Amino acid sequence: MDILLERKSVRKYTSEDVKQEDLEYILHAAMSAPTARNTRHCSFLVIKDKETHKKIAEVHQAAQMILQTPLAILVVGDQNTAYGGYLPQDCAAATENMLLAATAKGYGSVWCGIYSNEERAKAIEKLFYLPENIKAFSLVVIGKPADKNPPRNRWQPEKIKYETWK
Amino acid sequence: MDILLERKSVRKYTSEDVKQEDLEYILHAAMSAPTARNTRHCSFLVIKDKETHKKIAEVHQAAQMILQTPLAILVVGDQNTAYGGYLPQDCAAATENMLLAATAKGYGSVWCGIYSNEERAKAIEKLFYLPENIKAFSLVVIGKPADKNPPRNRWQPEKIKYETWK
Protein backbone atom coordinates (compact mmCIF):
# COMPACT_ATOMS: atom_id res chain seq x y z
CA MET A 1 0.00 0.00 0.00
CA ASP A 2 1.31 3.41 -0.94
CA ILE A 3 0.19 5.67 1.88
CA LEU A 4 1.21 8.87 0.07
CA LEU A 5 -0.92 8.19 -2.99
CA GLU A 6 -3.76 6.34 -1.24
CA ARG A 7 -4.56 8.71 1.61
CA LYS A 8 -7.95 10.32 1.14
CA SER A 9 -10.43 12.28 3.24
CA VAL A 10 -12.97 9.94 4.82
CA ARG A 11 -16.31 11.39 5.95
CA LYS A 12 -18.27 8.24 6.86
CA TYR A 13 -17.09 6.02 9.71
CA THR A 14 -18.03 3.00 11.79
CA SER A 15 -17.90 3.26 15.60
CA GLU A 16 -14.97 0.80 15.79
CA ASP A 17 -12.28 1.93 18.21
CA VAL A 18 -8.70 2.93 17.37
CA LYS A 19 -6.16 0.65 19.06
CA GLN A 20 -3.90 2.26 21.66
CA GLU A 21 -0.74 1.17 19.81
CA ASP A 22 -2.07 2.69 16.57
CA LEU A 23 -2.92 5.93 18.38
CA GLU A 24 0.64 6.08 19.70
CA TYR A 25 2.03 5.45 16.22
CA ILE A 26 -0.11 8.29 14.82
CA LEU A 27 1.15 10.64 17.55
CA HIS A 28 4.76 9.54 17.03
CA ALA A 29 4.40 10.28 13.31
CA ALA A 30 3.02 13.73 14.17
CA MET A 31 6.04 14.47 16.37
CA SER A 32 8.38 13.29 13.60
CA ALA A 33 7.33 16.04 11.18
CA PRO A 34 9.83 18.85 10.75
CA THR A 35 9.40 22.25 12.42
CA ALA A 36 11.12 25.45 11.34
CA ARG A 37 14.35 25.84 13.37
CA ASN A 38 13.43 22.55 15.09
CA THR A 39 11.31 24.31 17.71
CA ARG A 40 8.96 21.29 18.06
CA HIS A 41 6.21 23.45 19.51
CA CYS A 42 3.22 21.32 18.47
CA SER A 43 1.12 19.44 21.02
CA PHE A 44 -1.73 16.98 20.61
CA LEU A 45 -4.98 16.69 22.56
CA VAL A 46 -6.48 13.22 22.35
CA ILE A 47 -10.26 13.51 22.57
CA LYS A 48 -12.38 10.39 23.05
CA ASP A 49 -15.21 11.73 25.20
CA LYS A 50 -18.44 11.68 23.19
CA GLU A 51 -19.89 14.65 25.09
CA THR A 52 -16.86 16.68 24.04
CA HIS A 53 -17.29 15.46 20.45
CA LYS A 54 -20.83 16.87 20.53
CA LYS A 55 -19.54 20.22 21.80
CA ILE A 56 -16.96 20.33 19.00
CA ALA A 57 -19.64 19.54 16.40
CA GLU A 58 -21.65 22.53 17.69
CA VAL A 59 -18.88 25.00 16.95
CA HIS A 60 -17.23 23.33 13.93
CA GLN A 61 -19.67 22.92 11.05
CA ALA A 62 -17.25 20.92 8.91
CA ALA A 63 -16.42 18.40 11.67
CA GLN A 64 -19.80 16.67 11.96
CA MET A 65 -18.24 13.26 11.22
CA ILE A 66 -16.76 13.44 14.73
CA LEU A 67 -20.18 12.28 15.95
CA GLN A 68 -19.56 8.89 14.26
CA THR A 69 -15.97 8.20 15.29
CA PRO A 70 -14.34 7.19 18.57
CA LEU A 71 -11.36 9.53 18.26
CA ALA A 72 -10.33 13.03 17.34
CA ILE A 73 -6.99 14.72 17.93
CA LEU A 74 -6.65 18.47 18.26
CA VAL A 75 -3.34 19.77 16.91
CA VAL A 76 -2.12 22.96 18.59
CA GLY A 77 0.97 25.14 18.22
CA ASP A 78 2.77 27.35 20.73
CA GLN A 79 3.06 30.90 19.44
CA ASN A 80 5.72 31.65 22.06
CA THR A 81 8.16 29.03 20.80
CA ALA A 82 7.31 28.64 17.08
CA TYR A 83 9.82 30.39 14.81
CA GLY A 84 8.59 33.52 13.00
CA GLY A 85 5.35 32.97 11.11
CA TYR A 86 5.91 29.23 10.77
CA LEU A 87 3.35 27.99 13.33
CA PRO A 88 0.72 26.98 10.73
CA GLN A 89 3.29 25.42 8.40
CA ASP A 90 4.74 23.28 11.21
CA CYS A 91 1.32 22.21 12.46
CA ALA A 92 0.24 21.40 8.89
CA ALA A 93 3.20 19.05 8.42
CA ALA A 94 2.36 17.30 11.71
CA THR A 95 -1.29 17.05 10.65
CA GLU A 96 -0.39 15.55 7.28
CA ASN A 97 1.83 12.97 8.99
CA MET A 98 -1.11 11.97 11.20
CA LEU A 99 -3.39 11.43 8.19
CA LEU A 100 -0.72 9.28 6.57
CA ALA A 101 -0.04 7.31 9.77
CA ALA A 102 -3.76 6.62 10.13
CA THR A 103 -3.86 5.45 6.50
CA ALA A 104 -0.86 3.18 7.10
CA LYS A 105 -2.67 1.52 10.01
CA GLY A 106 -5.89 0.93 8.07
CA TYR A 107 -7.93 3.86 9.38
CA GLY A 108 -9.67 6.65 7.60
CA SER A 109 -9.07 10.25 8.60
CA VAL A 110 -9.99 13.78 7.75
CA TRP A 111 -8.33 17.14 8.40
CA CYS A 112 -10.83 19.66 9.78
CA GLY A 113 -9.37 23.15 9.54
CA ILE A 114 -9.45 25.55 12.49
CA TYR A 115 -6.57 28.03 12.15
CA SER A 116 -7.41 30.85 9.68
CA ASN A 117 -11.06 30.73 10.81
CA GLU A 118 -10.95 33.14 13.72
CA GLU A 119 -14.41 32.55 15.13
CA ARG A 120 -14.02 28.77 15.03
CA ALA A 121 -10.52 28.94 16.53
CA LYS A 122 -11.73 31.08 19.45
CA ALA A 123 -14.61 28.69 20.22
CA ILE A 124 -12.29 25.65 20.20
CA GLU A 125 -9.62 27.42 22.27
CA LYS A 126 -12.25 28.29 24.86
CA LEU A 127 -13.69 24.76 24.90
CA PHE A 128 -10.29 23.22 25.72
CA TYR A 129 -9.04 25.99 28.04
CA LEU A 130 -6.04 26.70 25.80
CA PRO A 131 -3.70 29.37 27.19
CA GLU A 132 -3.30 32.58 25.16
CA ASN A 133 -0.10 31.38 23.45
CA ILE A 134 -1.46 27.97 22.42
CA LYS A 135 -3.25 28.17 19.07
CA ALA A 136 -5.77 25.61 17.85
CA PHE A 137 -4.64 24.50 14.41
CA SER A 138 -6.60 21.48 13.17
CA LEU A 139 -8.82 18.67 14.30
CA VAL A 140 -7.90 15.26 12.94
CA VAL A 141 -10.84 12.84 13.00
CA ILE A 142 -9.86 9.16 12.84
CA GLY A 143 -11.79 5.90 12.62
CA LYS A 144 -12.62 2.90 10.48
CA PRO A 145 -14.09 3.96 7.12
CA ALA A 146 -17.71 2.95 6.55
CA ASP A 147 -17.22 2.66 2.81
CA LYS A 148 -14.49 1.28 0.59
CA ASN A 149 -14.27 3.98 -2.05
CA PRO A 150 -10.91 3.80 -3.80
CA PRO A 151 -8.69 6.88 -3.64
CA ARG A 152 -8.68 9.17 -6.64
CA ASN A 153 -5.64 9.47 -8.87
CA ARG A 154 -4.57 13.08 -8.35
CA TRP A 155 -1.74 13.25 -10.91
CA GLN A 156 -1.92 16.60 -12.73
CA PRO A 157 1.09 17.06 -15.01
CA GLU A 158 -0.13 20.59 -15.84
CA LYS A 159 0.82 21.57 -12.28
CA ILE A 160 4.51 21.01 -13.07
CA LYS A 161 6.71 23.72 -14.54
CA TYR A 162 10.37 23.52 -15.44
CA GLU A 163 13.05 26.02 -14.43
CA THR A 164 10.81 29.11 -14.50
CA TRP A 165 7.14 30.09 -14.42
CA LYS A 166 7.21 31.83 -17.79
CA MET B 1 11.45 1.33 6.29
CA ASP B 2 9.05 3.60 8.13
CA ILE B 3 9.10 6.80 6.12
CA LEU B 4 7.07 8.76 8.69
CA LEU B 5 9.48 8.09 11.54
CA GLU B 6 12.69 8.00 9.49
CA ARG B 7 12.39 11.20 7.48
CA LYS B 8 14.98 13.75 8.57
CA SER B 9 16.43 16.99 7.24
CA VAL B 10 19.58 16.31 5.20
CA ARG B 11 22.07 19.13 4.72
CA LYS B 12 25.01 17.33 3.04
CA TYR B 13 24.57 15.73 -0.36
CA THR B 14 26.45 13.98 -3.14
CA SER B 15 26.02 15.22 -6.73
CA GLU B 16 24.21 12.00 -7.77
CA ASP B 17 21.16 12.68 -9.89
CA VAL B 18 17.53 12.02 -9.02
CA LYS B 19 15.93 9.51 -11.43
CA GLN B 20 13.09 10.83 -13.58
CA GLU B 21 10.66 8.17 -12.29
CA ASP B 22 11.51 9.11 -8.70
CA LEU B 23 11.00 12.79 -9.46
CA GLU B 24 7.58 11.98 -10.89
CA TYR B 25 6.70 9.93 -7.80
CA ILE B 26 7.70 12.84 -5.55
CA LEU B 27 5.51 15.22 -7.58
CA HIS B 28 2.61 12.76 -7.58
CA ALA B 29 2.87 12.50 -3.79
CA ALA B 30 2.83 16.31 -3.58
CA MET B 31 -0.36 16.46 -5.64
CA SER B 32 -1.95 13.78 -3.45
CA ALA B 33 -1.86 15.93 -0.30
CA PRO B 34 -5.20 17.37 0.76
CA THR B 35 -6.15 21.00 0.11
CA ALA B 36 -8.87 22.90 1.97
CA ARG B 37 -12.11 22.58 -0.05
CA ASN B 38 -10.15 20.51 -2.57
CA THR B 39 -8.99 23.58 -4.48
CA ARG B 40 -5.71 21.89 -5.53
CA HIS B 41 -4.04 25.23 -6.16
CA CYS B 42 -0.42 24.18 -5.61
CA SER B 43 2.09 24.01 -8.45
CA PHE B 44 5.66 22.76 -8.59
CA LEU B 45 8.67 24.27 -10.34
CA VAL B 46 11.37 21.68 -11.04
CA ILE B 47 14.75 23.41 -10.95
CA LYS B 48 17.85 21.56 -12.19
CA ASP B 49 19.85 24.41 -13.71
CA LYS B 50 22.99 24.98 -11.62
CA GLU B 51 23.12 28.69 -12.53
CA THR B 52 19.61 29.07 -11.13
CA HIS B 53 20.65 27.15 -8.00
CA LYS B 54 23.41 29.73 -7.48
CA LYS B 55 20.92 32.57 -7.84
CA ILE B 56 18.64 30.94 -5.27
CA ALA B 57 21.55 30.50 -2.85
CA GLU B 58 22.24 34.25 -3.15
CA VAL B 59 18.78 35.21 -1.90
CA HIS B 60 18.04 32.27 0.44
CA GLN B 61 20.62 32.00 3.22
CA ALA B 62 19.22 28.74 4.58
CA ALA B 63 19.24 26.98 1.19
CA GLN B 64 23.00 26.79 0.62
CA MET B 65 22.86 22.98 0.27
CA ILE B 66 21.25 23.57 -3.11
CA LEU B 67 24.78 24.14 -4.42
CA GLN B 68 25.56 20.44 -3.78
CA THR B 69 22.42 18.80 -5.16
CA PRO B 70 21.09 18.20 -8.68
CA LEU B 71 17.49 19.08 -7.88
CA ALA B 72 15.29 21.55 -6.08
CA ILE B 73 11.54 21.97 -6.36
CA LEU B 74 9.80 25.26 -5.65
CA VAL B 75 6.33 24.80 -4.17
CA VAL B 76 3.92 27.64 -4.95
CA GLY B 77 0.27 28.32 -4.17
CA ASP B 78 -2.35 30.30 -6.05
CA GLN B 79 -3.88 32.98 -3.85
CA ASN B 80 -6.78 33.39 -6.29
CA THR B 81 -7.98 29.80 -5.95
CA ALA B 82 -6.85 28.75 -2.44
CA TYR B 83 -9.70 28.72 0.08
CA GLY B 84 -9.64 31.44 2.76
CA GLY B 85 -6.32 31.63 4.61
CA TYR B 86 -5.43 28.03 3.84
CA LEU B 87 -2.74 28.59 1.19
CA PRO B 88 0.22 27.97 3.55
CA GLN B 89 -1.45 24.96 5.19
CA ASP B 90 -2.16 23.32 1.84
CA CYS B 91 1.34 24.00 0.51
CA ALA B 92 2.85 22.67 3.76
CA ALA B 93 0.99 19.36 3.41
CA ALA B 94 2.24 19.04 -0.18
CA THR B 95 5.78 19.88 0.95
CA GLU B 96 5.68 17.28 3.72
CA ASN B 97 4.48 14.65 1.23
CA MET B 98 7.47 15.47 -0.99
CA LEU B 99 9.94 15.00 1.87
CA LEU B 100 8.35 11.65 2.67
CA ALA B 101 8.27 10.54 -0.97
CA ALA B 102 11.96 11.42 -1.32
CA THR B 103 12.69 9.40 1.85
CA ALA B 104 10.71 6.44 0.47
CA LYS B 105 12.84 6.47 -2.68
CA GLY B 106 16.16 6.61 -0.81
CA TYR B 107 16.89 10.31 -1.14
CA GLY B 108 17.59 12.95 1.43
CA SER B 109 15.63 16.18 1.45
CA VAL B 110 15.22 19.42 3.31
CA TRP B 111 12.39 21.96 3.52
CA CYS B 112 13.70 25.49 3.05
CA GLY B 113 11.07 27.98 4.17
CA ILE B 114 10.08 30.95 2.01
CA TYR B 115 6.50 31.98 2.87
CA SER B 116 6.38 34.10 6.07
CA ASN B 117 9.74 35.66 5.15
CA GLU B 118 8.57 38.56 3.05
CA GLU B 119 11.94 39.72 1.71
CA ARG B 120 12.98 36.21 0.73
CA ALA B 121 9.59 35.49 -0.86
CA LYS B 122 9.77 38.65 -2.98
CA ALA B 123 13.27 37.80 -4.22
CA ILE B 124 12.25 34.25 -5.19
CA GLU B 125 9.01 35.41 -6.82
CA LYS B 126 10.99 37.87 -8.92
CA LEU B 127 13.63 35.29 -9.86
CA PHE B 128 11.01 32.89 -11.25
CA TYR B 129 8.71 35.53 -12.78
CA LEU B 130 5.77 34.43 -10.62
CA PRO B 131 2.53 36.32 -11.33
CA GLU B 132 1.08 38.43 -8.49
CA ASN B 133 -1.35 35.71 -7.37
CA ILE B 134 1.23 32.90 -7.27
CA LYS B 135 3.00 32.82 -3.90
CA ALA B 136 6.37 31.14 -3.31
CA PHE B 137 5.91 28.77 -0.37
CA SER B 138 8.91 26.49 0.07
CA LEU B 139 11.95 25.13 -1.67
CA VAL B 140 12.45 21.38 -1.37
CA VAL B 141 16.07 20.36 -1.94
CA ILE B 142 16.53 16.69 -2.88
CA GLY B 143 19.54 14.46 -3.47
CA LYS B 144 21.54 11.52 -2.21
CA PRO B 145 22.70 12.08 1.39
CA ALA B 146 26.47 12.36 1.85
CA ASP B 147 26.33 10.89 5.34
CA LYS B 148 24.43 8.03 6.93
CA ASN B 149 23.36 9.61 10.21
CA PRO B 150 20.42 7.70 11.63
CA PRO B 151 17.19 9.62 12.21
CA ARG B 152 16.50 10.82 15.74
CA ASN B 153 13.71 9.34 17.79
CA ARG B 154 11.34 12.27 18.26
CA TRP B 155 8.81 10.66 20.58
CA GLN B 156 7.83 13.18 23.27
CA PRO B 157 4.98 11.85 25.42
CA GLU B 158 4.85 15.17 27.28
CA LYS B 159 3.40 16.69 24.09
CA ILE B 160 0.24 14.60 24.49
CA LYS B 161 -2.72 15.76 26.54
CA TYR B 162 -6.00 14.00 27.13
CA GLU B 163 -9.47 15.49 26.71
CA THR B 164 -8.51 19.04 27.77
CA TRP B 165 -5.49 21.29 28.18
CA LYS B 166 -6.03 21.88 31.89
HADDOCK unambig.tbl for C-alpha pairs under 7 A between the chains (distance, minus, plus):
assign (segid A and resid 4 and name CA) (segid B and resid 29 and name CA) 5.55 0.50 0.50
assign (segid A and resid 4 and name CA) (segid B and resid 32 and name CA) 6.82 0.50 0.50
assign (segid A and resid 4 and name CA) (segid B and resid 97 and name CA) 6.74 0.50 0.50
assign (segid A and resid 5 and name CA) (segid B and resid 29 and name CA) 5.80 0.50 0.50
assign (segid A and resid 5 and name CA) (segid B and resid 32 and name CA) 5.70 0.50 0.50
assign (segid A and resid 28 and name CA) (segid B and resid 155 and name CA) 5.50 0.50 0.50
assign (segid A and resid 29 and name CA) (segid B and resid 4 and name CA) 5.55 0.50 0.50
assign (segid A and resid 29 and name CA) (segid B and resid 5 and name CA) 5.80 0.50 0.50
assign (segid A and resid 31 and name CA) (segid B and resid 154 and name CA) 6.04 0.50 0.50
assign (segid A and resid 31 and name CA) (segid B and resid 155 and name CA) 6.32 0.50 0.50
assign (segid A and resid 32 and name CA) (segid B and resid 4 and name CA) 6.81 0.50 0.50
assign (segid A and resid 32 and name CA) (segid B and resid 5 and name CA) 5.69 0.50 0.50
assign (segid A and resid 32 and name CA) (segid B and resid 154 and name CA) 5.61 0.50 0.50
assign (segid A and resid 43 and name CA) (segid B and resid 159 and name CA) 4.71 0.50 0.50
assign (segid A and resid 43 and name CA) (segid B and resid 160 and name CA) 6.02 0.50 0.50
assign (segid A and resid 44 and name CA) (segid B and resid 159 and name CA) 6.20 0.50 0.50
assign (segid A and resid 44 and name CA) (segid B and resid 160 and name CA) 4.96 0.50 0.50
assign (segid A and resid 44 and name CA) (segid B and resid 161 and name CA) 6.14 0.50 0.50
assign (segid A and resid 45 and name CA) (segid B and resid 160 and name CA) 5.94 0.50 0.50
assign (segid A and resid 45 and name CA) (segid B and resid 161 and name CA) 4.67 0.50 0.50
assign (segid A and resid 45 and name CA) (segid B and resid 162 and name CA) 5.40 0.50 0.50
assign (segid A and resid 45 and name CA) (segid B and resid 163 and name CA) 6.23 0.50 0.50
assign (segid A and resid 45 and name CA) (segid B and resid 164 and name CA) 6.72 0.50 0.50
assign (segid A and resid 46 and name CA) (segid B and resid 161 and name CA) 6.18 0.50 0.50
assign (segid A and resid 46 and name CA) (segid B and resid 162 and name CA) 4.86 0.50 0.50
assign (segid A and resid 46 and name CA) (segid B and resid 163 and name CA) 5.75 0.50 0.50
assign (segid A and resid 47 and name CA) (segid B and resid 162 and name CA) 6.26 0.50 0.50
assign (segid A and resid 47 and name CA) (segid B and resid 163 and name CA) 4.66 0.50 0.50
assign (segid A and resid 48 and name CA) (segid B and resid 163 and name CA) 6.92 0.50 0.50
assign (segid A and resid 85 and name CA) (segid B and resid 116 and name CA) 5.27 0.50 0.50
assign (segid A and resid 86 and name CA) (segid B and resid 116 and name CA) 6.78 0.50 0.50
assign (segid A and resid 88 and name CA) (segid B and resid 89 and name CA) 6.29 0.50 0.50
assign (segid A and resid 89 and name CA) (segid B and resid 88 and name CA) 6.29 0.50 0.50
assign (segid A and resid 89 and name CA) (segid B and resid 89 and name CA) 5.75 0.50 0.50
assign (segid A and resid 89 and name CA) (segid B and resid 92 and name CA) 5.41 0.50 0.50
assign (segid A and resid 92 and name CA) (segid B and resid 89 and name CA) 5.41 0.50 0.50
assign (segid A and resid 92 and name CA) (segid B and resid 92 and name CA) 5.89 0.50 0.50
assign (segid A and resid 92 and name CA) (segid B and resid 93 and name CA) 5.89 0.50 0.50
assign (segid A and resid 93 and name CA) (segid B and resid 92 and name CA) 5.91 0.50 0.50
assign (segid A and resid 93 and name CA) (segid B and resid 93 and name CA) 5.48 0.50 0.50
assign (segid A and resid 93 and name CA) (segid B and resid 96 and name CA) 5.60 0.50 0.50
assign (segid A and resid 96 and name CA) (segid B and resid 93 and name CA) 5.60 0.50 0.50
assign (segid A and resid 97 and name CA) (segid B and resid 4 and name CA) 6.73 0.50 0.50
assign (segid A and resid 116 and name CA) (segid B and resid 85 and name CA) 5.25 0.50 0.50
assign (segid A and resid 116 and name CA) (segid B and resid 86 and name CA) 6.79 0.50 0.50
assign (segid A and resid 128 and name CA) (segid B and resid 164 and name CA) 4.99 0.50 0.50
assign (segid A and resid 128 and name CA) (segid B and resid 165 and name CA) 5.73 0.50 0.50
assign (segid A and resid 129 and name CA) (segid B and resid 164 and name CA) 6.98 0.50 0.50
assign (segid A and resid 129 and name CA) (segid B and resid 165 and name CA) 5.89 0.50 0.50
assign (segid A and resid 129 and name CA) (segid B and resid 166 and name CA) 6.39 0.50 0.50
assign (segid A and resid 130 and name CA) (segid B and resid 165 and name CA) 5.93 0.50 0.50
assign (segid A and resid 154 and name CA) (segid B and resid 31 and name CA) 6.04 0.50 0.50
assign (segid A and resid 154 and name CA) (segid B and resid 32 and name CA) 5.60 0.50 0.50
assign (segid A and resid 155 and name CA) (segid B and resid 28 and name CA) 5.50 0.50 0.50
assign (segid A and resid 155 and name CA) (segid B and resid 31 and name CA) 6.32 0.50 0.50
assign (segid A and resid 159 and name CA) (segid B and resid 43 and name CA) 4.71 0.50 0.50
assign (segid A and resid 159 and name CA) (segid B and resid 44 and name CA) 6.20 0.50 0.50
assign (segid A and resid 160 and name CA) (segid B and resid 43 and name CA) 6.01 0.50 0.50
assign (segid A and resid 160 and name CA) (segid B and resid 44 and name CA) 4.95 0.50 0.50
assign (segid A and resid 160 and name CA) (segid B and resid 45 and name CA) 5.94 0.50 0.50
assign (segid A and resid 161 and name CA) (segid B and resid 44 and name CA) 6.12 0.50 0.50
assign (segid A and resid 161 and name CA) (segid B and resid 45 and name CA) 4.67 0.50 0.50
assign (segid A and resid 161 and name CA) (segid B and resid 46 and name CA) 6.18 0.50 0.50
assign (segid A and resid 162 and name CA) (segid B and resid 45 and name CA) 5.43 0.50 0.50
assign (segid A and resid 162 and name CA) (segid B and resid 46 and name CA) 4.88 0.50 0.50
assign (segid A and resid 162 and name CA) (segid B and resid 47 and name CA) 6.27 0.50 0.50
assign (segid A and resid 163 and name CA) (segid B and resid 45 and name CA) 6.24 0.50 0.50
assign (segid A and resid 163 and name CA) (segid B and resid 46 and name CA) 5.76 0.50 0.50
assign (segid A and resid 163 and name CA) (segid B and resid 47 and name CA) 4.67 0.50 0.50
assign (segid A and resid 163 and name CA) (segid B and resid 48 and name CA) 6.92 0.50 0.50
assign (segid A and resid 164 and name CA) (segid B and resid 45 and name CA) 6.73 0.50 0.50
assign (segid A and resid 164 and name CA) (segid B and resid 128 and name CA) 4.98 0.50 0.50
assign (segid A and resid 164 and name CA) (segid B and resid 129 and name CA) 6.98 0.50 0.50
assign (segid A and resid 165 and name CA) (segid B and resid 128 and name CA) 5.73 0.50 0.50
assign (segid A and resid 165 and name CA) (segid B and resid 129 and name CA) 5.90 0.50 0.50
assign (segid A and resid 165 and name CA) (segid B and resid 130 and name CA) 5.93 0.50 0.50
assign (segid A and resid 166 and name CA) (segid B and resid 129 and name CA) 6.41 0.50 0.50
